[in-house]
Amino acid sequence: MRHAMHKTVSEPGSSAGPLRARLRGPSGSHTRWRALARTALPFLLVGALWEIIAHLGTFPPRLFPPLEDVASALVRLTVAGILPRHAAETLLRLLAGFCLAVIAGVGLGIAMGRSRLAEDILLPLVSIGAPIPGVAYAPLFLLWFGLGNVSAVLLVGFVSMFPIVFNTWTGVKAVKEIWVRSAQAMGADQERLFRHVILPGALPYILAGLRLGLAQAWRILVVVELLAAVPWGLGWLIFGAREFLNTDVMLAGIVVIGAIGLGLENLVFRRLEQFTVIRWGMMAA
Amino acid sequence: MSPERTRSIVRGTLALLVAAAAYEALAQGGIFPKALLPPLPKVAGTLFDMLADGSMLWHAAYTLTRMLIGFALAVLIGLPLGILMGRVRALEGFFLPLVSALMPIPSLAWVPVFILWFGLGNTVAVLVVCYAAMFPVVLNAWSGVRSVNQLWLRAAGAMGADETALFWKVMLPGAAPFIIAGLRQAFQRSWIAVVGAEMITSSDWGLGWVIYDAKEFLNADVMLASLAVIGAIGFVFERLVFGSLERATVLRWGMVCAVKG
């Protein structure tokens, strides 16, 4: 596994290619352009195909708009400030729900990993709630907490809590017994044991859980926004655009949703990993 | 059974009973309206009635059919694509950027677009499931094939295995742990997608539709009963179907260790 990973990184065509080429300076600029072109090629081909189909007129342009319409809708809505506001509200909701999930999930997970009693009590309850897909809870939450932001935030928090609990629990249990013992033998008290051994030891798992939780929250937030009838939000934007057959607006919204998803994954978590577990040598980059 | 394990089971059962009793007390206490927080016997009664008159079975059958068709499509397209991407450099270079760009878009975001293109109904649900399941299958098959130990391939080649034998006897079993993990993840995602899609495309049958429709009439008992069925089906697939698939293949071959607990 490790061998395979190492091999890919050194290949010029892989995603690490452009960065490596840039690091190498002017002599590598040729490789960089080739890598860039190779990444762009599939998008150009698919885009050209889309354009041809859109302009052939087989489908009504309202339903299958050419890419320039989508791009202009994207620019128009961004300049008017509508798209940024939708995106900001969605992100705020995601963040609020996710914070709740992190606090509850990491807390419960650590309790379950450290205390046998907590594990015995909580594990059956968590295991019953986990296999039910998050969207299925949506109507129940709406009934209990009404339409609007409260339901949306609580639901997002509830759904993203499960992977966080499971991973934190596994991570705390996976901390090597010998690390705990040697820390204790060197005279660490409970608090220092927790802060300096257990928490860093479980961190790769916890981070993986946070990543999973956030991805899950992001996947259902779009629908939750529609069902909860919130006044602003990307989910509301695309579902609202359907009523008026504004396919270009819908596709523009989807582009933004994808871009945010990609950004959360690459910018936030990869950074976080690099600063902690990779720097400590607990995980290969 | 060890005394420790017995103690765990007793404590777990106790915890569940206490949780149920607390819920029951809250429901019977009358602080919240009964329509919103139905007592457990009422939920159980509703579940039994819906099972007895067959309506729950029909809903579950519709949901499962939509999910399985979409899932099968995703596997039929995604598995060969992922394996080819792992083997052929040109295909990897072409499809990997596309897959990476499309993957972060939640499948349910496509629902309104698909509704416009294909109309309300089964097609939308099937396509959304297919979209949701496709990415884990492709990516895991791809990384599985690439992570097959080079030594095994060379050894098989040296022992005179031809391309076909190499593929079926070495490559596919070698990639199996990844592929099965991908199928598992794909199932979880498609289960979410099918329930969500049914809520929005409202097509008269299906577990997602039942839950959403029950909200209109404040039938919290129907909602909770359907939630139980959805959870039970998800659990059965996760544990029995994928669990036994794993036991029959990669666990038996000794490629991964069984998770304890």
Interface residues (C-beta under 8 A of the other chain):
Chain A: M1 H3 A4 T8 G13 S15 R38 T39 L41 P42 F43 V46 L63 F64 R116 L117 E119 D120 I121 L122 L123 P124 L125 I128 G129 P131 I132 P133 G134 V135 A136 Y137 A138 P139 L140 L142 L143 W144 W218 R219 I220 L221 V222 V223 L226 L227 G235 I238 F239 A241 R242 L245 T247 M250 L251 G253 I254 I257 G258 A259 I260 G261 L262 L264 E265
Chain B: R7 S8 R11 G12 T13 L14 A15 L16 A19 L36 L37 R89 G93 F94 F95 L96 P97 L98 S100 A101 L102 P104 I105 P106 S107 L108 A109 W110 V111 P112 V113 I115 L116 W117 R146 S147 Q150 Q188 R189 W191 I192 V195 G196 M199 I200 L207 G208 I211 Y212 A214 K215 L218 A220 M223 L224 S226 L227 I230 G231 G234 F235 E238
